Amino acid sequence: MPQLDTSTWLPVILSMLLALFTLFQLKISKHLYHSNPKMITKPQKQQTPWNITWTKIYLPLLQSQ
């Protein structure tokens, strides 16, 4: 039974880690971060018809006869 050749595993693993590190650095560097957190405004709440009026839900099976 032939032996498993593991001599190339170390360079493969190290190059994979380097590539992952580079990809994550590029991904993180594309994000825009605000320098002053107080400048962030609160999002405006969207008005929807079900927020304006309240409707009662009737459950006829639970009502006593």
Stockholm file with secondary structure:
# STOCKHOLM 1.0

chainA/1-65         MPQLDTSTWLPVILSMLLALFTLFQLKISKHLYHSNPKMITKPQKQQTPWNITWTKIYLPLLQSQ
#=GR chainA/1-65 SS CCCCCCTTHHHHHHHHHHHHHHHHHHHHHTSCCCSCGGGCCCCCCCCCHHHHSCCCCCCTTTSCC
#=GC SS_cons        CCCCCCTTHHHHHHHHHHHHHHHHHHHHHTSCCCSCGGGCCCCCCCCCHHHHSCCCCCCTTTSCC
//
